[in-house]
Amino acid sequence: MNRCDVCGNDYDRAFTLRTADGVDYTFDSFECAIFKCAPECAHCGCRIIGHGVEVGGMFYCCASCARSAGEHGVADHAEVPT
């Protein structure tokens, strides 16, 4: 069995995830993988598991958090011309 790098659980269905920088981690659940690997929103601190927003090298979970942090011109969706 493989031991999860986050919670230490021995699990026969654990999986290995290789990050973009080539580091391998073993997890017993997606929850542990998200905890270890997903970036945190620079404003509210939640884990970003969707697309998120990147502005000036900072990551935000949504445009609202980016705007709350003082970033301008950020939207969660494109404006539709009328």
N, C-alpha and C positions, 0 to 999 in steps of 0.2 A: 504494500500500500504506500501511497505517497502522502506526505505531511504538508498541510496548507501553510504557506509562508506567513499568513496573517493570524489565523486562529489556532494553528497547531494541530488541527483535527487530522487524524489518519483516515483516509477515504479511498476506497478502491476505484472510484470514478473521478478522482482529482484530474485536473488538466494543467498543462503548462502554457503560459502566455509569454511570448517574446515581445518586449517593448521596442519602439522605434530605434532606441539606442543600443539594442542588442542584449539587454538584460533579460534573463529568464526567471519567471516566478511560477510557483506551483500554488494552485488554489483549489478549494473544495466546492466553491460556489461563485457565481457571478457577483454576489454581494461582497465577498472578500476581494475579488478582483477590482471592483469599483472603488472600494475603500483604499486599496493600495495604489491604484494606477490612474484613476480619473482626476483631472485637475480640479482645484477648488475655485469657485467664483471669487474674484478679487473684492467684490462688494459684500455679498451675504454669506460666503463661506460654504455654500452647498456644493456637492460634487456635481460636476458637469458631465452628464451621461448622454446628452444630445449634442446637437451641433454647437450650441453656445455662440458667443460673439467674441472676437478678438479685436482689440483696439490698442494700438501702440504697445504691443507686446504683452498686454494684460488680457486675461481671460475672464469672461462674465457668462453667467448662465443664461442671460437674456438681455435684450436691449434696455429694458427698464432698469436693471442693475447698472448697466454701463452708463446710462443717463444719470442715475443717482450718484454715480462716482464722478460726474462732471464731464463725461464724454458727450459730444454733440454729433448730430447727423447719423445716429444709429437707429435702425428699425428692425423689428422682428420679421417684417414682411415688406414686400415692395408696394409702393403706392400705385394704385391702378388709375391711369388717366381717365377722366370722364369726358 
